Amino acid sequence: MSRLGSVLGVRHLWFWCAVFVVGAIGCTEERRIVDAEPIEDAAGAAAAGRGAAKSGSAGASAAFAAAGSSEQSDTASDEADAAESAAPEEENYGWVKFERTPFGEGRTPNAQLRRQIKVTMVGDTTMVGKGYVMRSSATTSYVDVALAISNSDPELRCFVKAEAVTWKTASGEVIELGDESQSTYLSGSVGDSDSSPTTTCLGPGEKGYFLEIQSTPPGMKSLFDSLAEVELTLAVSASRFERPKYRVLPISWQGTTDELAVTFENMGMASAPIELAQGQFILTDGDGLPLTWGFLDIQTGLTQLGFGQTLLLKSDVYYDGKASNMLVSFGY
C-alpha cells in the first residue's frame, strides 16, 4: 500500500456528515456495490447501474431521503431478492464505488479545495493518467494528490510503478520534496504470483491510483497553489500474474461525526490473507472526481479471512467541502 512519498505518520482527521436520523447526527449504512469505473466516468456508470445491489433499512431510507435521494424503500424480501439477483456482470478485484455518501462540512466550495494538474508520463504507452491536487480545508498546509491511471493493455499488468517522479510549478521549476517522493507503486486491483498477493495491478480497462500526502516545505509557497505538474516514468513487471481465488470487497459503510467504518467480505472461493492488508478510500464529487483520500485500518488480529467472512475497517476522516460518492479498496 504505497504512495508518491513518505507516510507522514498517522493521519488524524475528523469526519462530519449532515444527515439526521432518529434525532442523531450521522450517516447510516448504505449497502450498495457498483463495479469500479474510471473516476471521470462515474456519472455514466451510475446512470448505467452496472452491478448495483441494495439492501436497505428504515434508517438507511430516512438517511437517503434527508440527503435528497429519490430511492423508494422496499420490503425486506424484495430487497433480499434484488441483492441476490444483482450480481456484477464482471468480477471486480479492485476499487468499488458507493453512491450517496454525503461526507463533509460543506463550508468551503470543492473548487477551492481541488485543482487538476498536468501528468506527464514516459515509459509504458498502454497507460494514461489524470492528476489532481487537493486539500481538506483552505487553511491546511498538507495536500492530497491523486493520479488516476488507466490500462488499455489486454493483459493483467502488475507492480505498476511510478519512477523518477518530479514535482513542478507552472513555470517548470522543480519542487524539492525529498528522495522518498521519487517513486511509488499503484493502488489498483489484486493479482497473485507464487501465493504472494499484490494490489499494484490493473486488468484490461481498469483504473488505479497513485495516492500521496505531502506537506508544504518550510519557507515555500503553498504546495496546493504552486504544484502544477507531476512528471514520472511508468514501469511494470514482466512476470506473469493471475487473479487469486479470493476477492475481498467492501459491501457497506457507516459514518458518525468522527469515524468512517467499512465492512468488507471475502466473495471468492478461498481464504484471503489479511495480516499485511489495509484499506483505502477516495471521496469524490458528483462527477466522480477525487476530493480527498485516506487509509482504513483493520479491526482484528486475524491473519486469514475465510470465504463469506466479513471484516471491519475504520478511519478518522475530515473534509471541509462536500463529497457525494466514495471509492473503496482492500489492498496489500
N, C-alpha and C positions, 0 to 999 in steps of 0.2 A: 504494500500500500504506500506508494511513493508520490512525491510531489516535485514541483520545479525548484525546490530549495530545501533548506533545513527545516525541521519541525521546530516551531518556535514555542516549545513547551505545551502544556495543556491549555486548550483554548477555552477560557472562561467567558461565556456569553450568556445572554438571557433570552428567553423565548416568550413572546406575547401573542395572544390571539383574541380578537374582539368578537367572540361568539358566546351568547348567553344561553345556557342550558340549565333548566330547573334551578334558576336563581344563582348559578355559579358561573364564573368566567373560565372558559377553557374550550379546547377543541375536542369534539367527540371522535370516536373511531370511525374511519371510513374504510370499508372492505371493498376495494376496487383495484383490480390489476389490469394494466394496459401494457401491451408489448412495448418495449422501449423503442422510441423513434428518435431521429435526429432532432435536437432541440429547436432548430429553425422550423421544423415541420410539425411541431407538436400540436398546433391548432388543427391542422389537417388530419392528424392521427386521431385526435379526439372526435372530430366530426365523423370519421370513418368508423370509430368504435371498435377497432380491432382488438379482439381478445378481452373485452371488458367483462368483469364479473362483479356482482354486487350482492352483499348480504347485510342488510341494514338492521336498525333497531329504532325504537321510538326516539331515543336520544339522538341518534345519527340523523333521523329525518328532521328533527327540530333544528339541529345544527345547520343542515343544508338550507332549510327554509330561512333561517336567520341570515345566512350568507347570500341569499338571493338565488338559491338553486330552484330549478323548475322540476326536479325529480319528484315523483309521487311515491309515497310509501306503499309497499306491497305486503301481503300476508307473509308469515314466516315460511309457509310451504312453497309459495310462489317464488320467494327469494332463493330458497334452497334449490328449487328446480332450475332457476335461471343461472345460479352459480355453477351448478353441475353441468349444464349444457353449454356454458360459455367458455370452454377451454380455448386457450390461444391456438391460432391456426398453425403457428410455428413455435417450437420450443425456444424459450428465452433463457439465455445463460448470463445475462448482464444486467443493465440498468432497467428499472421498472418505473413507470410513471403513475403517480397518484394525482387525481384531479380534485379540485375544490379544497385546497389546503390553505386557508386564508391566514397565513402567518404574518407577523409584523405589526408594528405600531401604526403605520400609515402616516407618520408625522412629516416624512420627507419624501418628495416625489422620487420614484425609481430612477428617473432620468438624471437626477443629481447624484445618484449612488452607483451608476454604471456607465461605462463608456466602451465602445467597441475599439479594439486596437488591431493593427496590422499584424498578420502572421506570415513570415517568410520562411519557407521550408525547402531544404535541399535533401537529396538522397532518394528515398522511396517515392516514386512518382504515382503510385496507386493510392496515395492518401493525401487528402486535402484538409485544411483546417480553418476555423474562425476563432478569434480571440476576444476576450472581454476582461477589463479591469474593473473591480467592484469594491465597495466598502460598506460596512454595516451601518455607519452613520456618517454625517457630514463633518464630524469633529475628530474621528479616529485617525491615527497615523498608520494604521495597518490597512493593507489591501488584500483582497482575494483576486486570484487570476484563474480563469478557466479557458483552456484551449480545447475546442471541440474538434476531434479528428475522425474523419470518415474513411472507410476501407472500400475501395472499388475492386479489389482483387477477388477472384472467385475462390481463393483458398483461405483457410484459417491462418492468421498471422499472429505470432506470439512474441513476447518480450519486445513489444513495441517501445522504443526508447528515443527520447529527445537528447541529443548530444550537442556539445558546443553551443549551449543556449546563451544568447546575448540579448540583453535588455537595452532598448534605445529610446531616446527622446525623439520628438518630431523633427529636430534638426540633424538627427543621425548620431548624436553624442551617446557614447556607451555609458550606461548606468552601472556602477560597480556595486554588486550585491554579495560578493564573496564566492569562493570556489564551489561551495555546496549548491549554488543556484544554477550550475552549468550543465547538469544532466538530471534526468528523471525517467521513470517508467510510467507508462499509460495506466489509467484506471479504466478497464474495459470489461470484457466477459471472460469466463473461466475456460482454461484449456489445461490439459494434463500430459505430462511426459514422464514415463517411468515412475508413476504414482506420486508425482510432485505437482500439485496444483498451482496455477498462477492466473491472476486476473489481469494480466497485461496483454490480453488477446483481443483481436477483432475478427469476427467472421465476415463473410461476404455481405456488404451493405450495412454493417454495424457501425455504430459510433461510440467512441470512448472519449476520455477527457484527461488532459494534463491539468492537475489542480495544484494550486500554490497559495501559501500565505506568506506575505512579506511585510516588513516594516520600512518606513522611510528612513534612510540613513541619516545620522546626525548632521545638521548643517545643510541639508539638501531640501530643495523644493518638494512639496508633497508628491509622493510617488503616484498617487491617484491622478494628479494633474499633469505630471511630467512623462509618464510611461505612454509611449505611442506605438511601439513595435517590439515584437519578440521574434528573434531570428534563431533558427535551430536546424540541426541536421537530424533527419529521421532514420532510424535503423531498426531492423527486425531480425529475429533469429532464423537461421537456415534449417534448424532442427524441425522434425515432424511432431506436431501436437494433435491430440484428439480431444473431443468433448468427453468429460467424465460421466459416469453413470449417476452421479448425484447432481442436484440443482437446488441450491439454497436461495430462495427468492423471498422478498418482502410480501406479506399478504395483508397487513393492516397497520394503521398508525394511531397513536393517541397523543394529544398535546395538552399541556397545562400552562400556567403562567410562567413556569420556569424550566420546563423539560419537554423534550420530544422523545417518545418511545415507539419503536417499530418492531413488530413481530415478524419473524422470518420462519419459513417452513422448508424442510427438505422435500422437494417434489420429485426427486429422482428415484432410482431403484437400488441405491446402495448408500451405505453410511458415508457422511461427509466429514472430513477433518475440519475442526473449527478452533483448534488450540491457538493457532497463529493468525486467525482471521480477524477482520474488523470491517464495520460497515461505513458507508459514506452516503451523504445526501447532498443534493443541489436544489435550492429553492429557485423557482422560475416564475416569470410573469405569465400573463395570459397567452402570450405568443410563443411560450416555450423557451424564452431566452433567460440565461442564468442571472441570478441576483446575488447569491452568496452560497457557500458550501461549508460542510463540516464533517467530522467523524462521528460514528456511532460505536459505542463501546459495548462489548459482550457482557451480559449479566449472569455468568455461570462459570463454573470451574470444569465443565465437561470438555473432553478433547474430541469427541465424535458426536455427530447428530444423525440419528437413525432415520430411515425412511418414514415420512409422515410426522416426525417430531418437530416441535416449534422451539424458537429461541428468541429471547427478548434483548434488544439492543437499545441503548439510551444515549441522549446527548443534551447538553445545555445549548440553547440557541437564542441569539438576539439579532433582530433586523429592524431598522428604523423605517424602512419603506413598507411596501405591501406586496406580498407574494400571492400567487394564485394556485400554482401547482408545485409538485415536488418529484424529483427523480431520486431513487434509492438503489443502492447496490450492496452486495456482500462480496468481500474480496480478500485476497491473500497478498 
